[in-house]
Amino acid sequence: MAMESVSILVRSRNDEPFAEATFRSILEQDSPLPFEVVSCDDASEDRTPEIIESFPEVKRLPRPEGPYLPGKRLNYMIRHCTGDIVVFNNADAVPQNRSWLRNLIKPLLDGSADAVYANQLARPDADWLVRKDNLRAFGDGRIAAQWRFFFSLASAAAGRDDLLHRPFDEEIRYSEDVEWAHREPIRIVYVPDALVEHSHNYTLPELKRRFYGEGFADGRIFGDSPSLFREMASAARETLRDFAFLLKNPQGLMELPGAPVRRFVQRYNHWKGVSDYVRGKH
């Protein structure tokens, strides 16, 4: 089927610091195909809804009833868009130039990919270890290519027919993008020259919650078995990489004492999440 149009779906929740720049950059894209922008805000308590309303070109979908479940929200937005290609871009993921969209969808248009994802650059105020993690996950793509599996829907795209035929899981609460991309063998292409600015300086409680959720999801997606030894070995290796990175970037040396704590919180709570899934705490 020919791909002749694009829908850019933007989810938001309290994204006031970034929403205006994101929507403005999206609407200014130099695209090879006509595109629509579809927004669905999740009851933001800041000025995000007003910012979205200031862009009359954006199609605004009402928030569905019930609690937020990422897969359910994504499927809802996909059903209500019209493009042959569906681009997902969070309201806090700011495209960095007018060629972001063109570059992102190129592998879909030339038939070399079934799904694509963009290069996420750390924000100027990102913690140094956040910058390091972004570089490893994205960058030139060589490191993540060696991982078991990686995909990120913060800025990504796929064909609408594929998404309708194989919708997102509506029950999973974390890693819905990974579950969708991993469920069946598909060709996933990382597009390093499709640039968005997107990172988070998570607090330790936020890291605890996130990695627990991702661990719980990994138990379901990959059939992982819990291993505290494996998780702690991973934390130790990552801490050594943290030290090496900070020594090369002395501006960030103040983060060195907290690095082991950060990695312990991540891996211990990932282990707890996997363990709870295996024990049937669904």
N, C-alpha and C positions, 0 to 999 in steps of 0.2 A: 504493500500500500504506500502510495506517495505521501510524504510528509510535507504539508503545505502551510501549516500554521502552528503557532506556539501559544500555550497558556502558561503564564508564570504565576504559581500559587504561593502566596505569602501568608504564613501563620505569624501571629503576634501575641504577645502577652507582656505588658509593661515594658515596652521597648522604646520609650520616649527619647532616650539619648541617641538612638540610631535610626529610627523609623524614617524621618524626613530624608536623610541622606540616602537610605536604601531605596525608597520609592522614587526619589528624583533620579538616581543613577539608573534604575531599571527602566524608567520611562524614556531616558535619553539614549538607550542602547541603539547602536548601529547594527540592526538585525537583518539577515538575509531573508527572513520571513516575517509576515505580519504577526503581531502578538497582542494578546490581551493580558491584563494583570488582574488577578482575582485575590481578594483579601478576605480572611476570616479571623477576626480578633477574639481572643478568649477572655472576655470580661476584664480588660485592662483597667487598672485603677489610677493610671496616670493620664497624660495627654495623648497617648497613642491613638485612640479613636478619632480625636479631633485632627490630628496630623493626617491620618488616612483620609478623612473627609475633605481635607484641603486639596486632594488630588482627584478631581472629578472624573478623570480617565479610568480610575480604578473601580472595578466591579466589586461591591462589598456584599458578602454573604452573611446572613444572620447566624449568630451562634446557635448551634443545635442544643436541644434540651439535654440535661444530664451532665454527669461529670466528664472532664476532659480525658479522653483516651486517644493517644496520637494516631493509631491506625484508623480508628473510626472517623476522626476528623479529616485525615488525608483522603480516605475513600469518599467522604461527603464532598470534599472540594473537587476531587477528580470527576465525580458524577455531574457536577455543576459547571464544568468548564467545557470548552469546545475545541481546543487545539489538538492537532495530531501528535504534537510533542508536549509533554508536561514537564515544566521546569519547577523544581521546588527551591525556594530561597527564603530562609528565615528573615524576619524583619530586622534582626540585628546582624545580618551578614551583608555587608555593604560592598557591592561591586566596585572595583577599583578603576575601571576605565570603560569606554564605550564598546569595547570588543569582548567583554565578558560573555555575553550571550552567544555571539557568533562563534567564539572559540569553544564554548561548552557544548553546543549542539552539533558541531562539525562531525564528530565520530558517529553520531546517530544518522546524520544526513548521508554520509558516505557509506553507511552500512557496516562499519567496522566495530560497532558496539551496540549492545542492547540497553545499557545504562551507563551513565557517566557521572563523575563528581568533580568538583572544582578544588582549586588550591586555596586553602584558608590561611591567610596571613595573620599573625598575631597583631593585636592593636598596639598603638604607641605606648599605652600605659600598662601593657601586659607584664606580669611578673617574669623574671628571667627564666625560671623553670617552665613557665607556660610557653614562652617563646621556643625553648628547646623542644618541648613536647610537640608543638606545632610543626617545627622543622622536621622532626623525625616522622611524624604522621603524614606530612604533605611534602613540602620542599620539592626535590627533583623526583620523588616517588620511589627511589631505589630501596630505602629502608622498609617502608610499608609493604613493598612487593615481596619481601621475605617473610612477612607475618602470615599466620594461619589464614586470616581473612580480614579485610578492611573495606568499609564503605561508609560514606557520610552523606546524609540527606540535607544537611544545613544549606548546601548549594549543589544541586544535582539535577539530573533529567533522565527521562525514559519515555518510551512511546505510550500514548494513552490507551491504545488497544491492549497492549500487554498489561497495563495497570488495571484495566477493567476485567481482563481475563484472569489475572492473578492478583487480587487486591491485597492490601495490607492486612495483617492479623489485627483484629479489633479488640483482642483481650490483653495482649502484651503491653506492659507499661513503659518498658525501656527497650532500646535497641530495635525498635520496629523496622528501621531501615536495614539493619544487618539481617534480621530475620527474613525480610522480603527478598533481599539480594542473595541470600544463602539457600533459600528453600529449594530452588531448582537451579541447575547449571545455566548461567547466562554469561555473556561477555561483558565484563565491567572494565571501563577504561577511565583512568585518572587523567585529567586535563590540567597540567601544571600552569598553562598560560591563561586559564579562566580564573581570574583573581578576585577573591572577596576578602574583606577584613572581618575576621570572626574569631574571638577567643574569650575566655572567661577566667577571671581571677577567683577561683572557688575558695571559700573558707574551708577549714577542716570539717565542720559539720556538713557542708555541702558536698565535699568529696566523699565523706562517709555514706551519705544518702545515694549519691550517684553510682559509686562503685558497688554498693550493695545491690542496687537495681540492675546494673549491668551484669553482675555475677549471677543473679537470679535468672536473668534472660539468657545468659550463656549456658546455664544448665539445661534450659529448654532447647535452645537453638543448636548447640553443638553436642549435647549429651555429655557434658563435662562431668567428671568425678571430682569431688573436693579433695584437695591436697594442700594442707597448710605448709608443708615443706616446700612444695613447688612455688607457692605464692611468696613465701619469704625469700626464697632464692631469687625470684624475679625482682622483689623489692631491693635486695642487696645489689643486684646487677644494675638496676636503674639508678640507685643512689651513687654508685661509682661513676656512671655516666654523668650524673648531675654534677659531681665534684669536678670531673674533667671539663665539663662545659663552663662551669663558673670560674674555674682557674683561667680559662681562655678569655673569659669576659668578666674582668675584675669588678666592673660596675655592679655586678649582681652578687658579689661575695657575701653581702649581708643575708642572703637567702640560704647560705651553706648550712648553718646549724639546723635549720628547719627541714632540710631535704630528707633526712632519714625518717623523720616523723611523717612527712607527707607521703612517702612511699609506703610506709607501714600502714597508714590509714587506708590507702588505696587498696593494697593487696589483701590486708586482713578482712576488709569489708567485702571485697570481691569473693573471698573464700566463704564468708558467712552467707552471701547471697547464693552461691552455688550449693552450699550445704543445705540451706533451707529449701531450695527447689528439690534436691534429691530426697530430702526427708518428707516431701509432700506438703510443705507449708505454702500451698498455692493460694 
